[in-house]
Amino acid sequence: MQWYEVELLKENSTADALNDMLGNGSYTLTGRTIARVSPWTVNDIQALGREVTETEIRLIMPVHAMDDLRKATHIRFVKHRDYTGTMKLIPPYRDNGPRWITATAKAVRT
């Protein structure tokens, strides 16, 4: 697995999105960190009772990013060949000991 730089983002209110000419949502940067990506397997997704067609990934991040992660609603990879655009973070986030936290993100289709 490889480390990637990610931006943790908070979605702005709907009123702010109306200011955009295309009506797109806008985001505020809450923090930057690094993350490793581990794709869900079909068995993992089915065990949680979700559809297999959903694009979800697991993220492993350093524990110092937890405060920024709790403020964020979305995540964006700075440079990644497979994951482009913004992904919605799905709580809860797990604190896995003194060094790592894990989170789940789902692709946002626009």
C-alpha positions in Angstrom: 0.0 0.0 0.0 1.1 3.5 -0.7 0.5 6.8 1.2 -1.4 9.5 -0.5 -1.9 13.2 0.4 -5.6 13.9 1.2 -7.6 17.0 1.9 -10.4 16.8 4.6 -13.3 19.0 3.5 -16.5 20.4 5.1 -19.5 20.9 2.9 -20.8 24.4 2.9 -24.4 25.2 3.4 -26.9 25.0 0.5 -27.2 28.8 0.4 -23.4 29.0 -0.5 -23.9 26.5 -3.2 -26.6 28.6 -4.8 -23.9 31.3 -5.4 -22.1 29.0 -7.7 -23.2 29.5 -11.4 -23.8 25.8 -11.9 -25.3 25.1 -8.4 -22.4 22.9 -7.4 -21.6 22.2 -3.8 -18.7 24.0 -2.3 -16.3 22.9 0.4 -14.1 24.4 3.1 -10.7 22.8 3.8 -10.5 21.6 7.4 -7.2 19.9 7.2 -4.6 17.9 5.2 -3.1 14.5 6.1 -1.9 11.3 4.5 -3.9 8.2 4.0 -3.6 4.6 2.8 -6.4 3.1 0.7 -7.8 -0.4 1.1 -10.7 -1.2 -1.2 -13.6 -3.1 0.3 -14.1 -6.7 -0.8 -17.4 -8.0 -2.0 -17.7 -10.1 1.2 -17.1 -7.0 3.4 -19.8 -5.0 1.7 -22.4 -7.8 1.8 -21.6 -8.5 5.5 -22.6 -4.9 6.2 -25.9 -5.3 4.3 -24.9 -2.8 1.6 -25.2 -3.1 -2.2 -22.1 -4.4 -4.0 -22.3 -1.7 -6.7 -21.5 1.1 -4.2 -18.0 2.5 -4.5 -16.6 2.5 -1.0 -13.1 2.5 0.3 -11.4 2.1 3.6 -8.9 4.8 4.7 -6.1 4.4 7.2 -4.7 7.7 8.6 -2.4 8.8 11.4 -4.2 9.4 14.6 -3.2 13.1 14.7 -5.8 13.7 11.9 -8.8 12.7 14.1 -9.8 16.3 15.1 -9.8 17.4 11.4 -11.6 14.2 10.4 -14.4 14.8 12.9 -15.0 18.3 11.4 -14.9 17.0 7.8 -17.8 15.6 5.7 -15.8 14.8 2.5 -12.3 13.8 1.5 -10.4 14.5 -1.7 -7.2 12.9 -2.9 -4.6 15.4 -4.0 -3.0 13.0 -6.6 -4.4 9.5 -7.1 -4.9 7.7 -10.4 -8.1 5.9 -9.4 -9.8 8.2 -6.9 -10.5 11.6 -8.4 -13.0 14.1 -7.2 -14.7 14.3 -3.8 -15.8 11.4 -1.7 -18.3 11.5 1.2 -17.0 10.3 4.6 -19.2 7.8 6.4 -19.0 7.9 10.2 -18.2 6.3 12.6 -14.4 6.6 12.6 -12.4 4.1 14.5 -9.4 4.8 16.7 -7.1 1.8 16.3 -4.6 2.3 19.0 -2.0 4.9 19.5 -1.0 5.4 15.8 -3.9 4.8 13.4 -7.5 5.7 12.7 -9.7 4.1 10.0 -12.6 5.7 8.1 -14.9 4.8 5.2 -15.5 7.0 2.2 -18.1 6.6 -0.6 -17.8 8.1 -4.1 -20.0 11.1 -4.8 -21.5 11.0 -8.2 -22.0 14.4 -9.9 
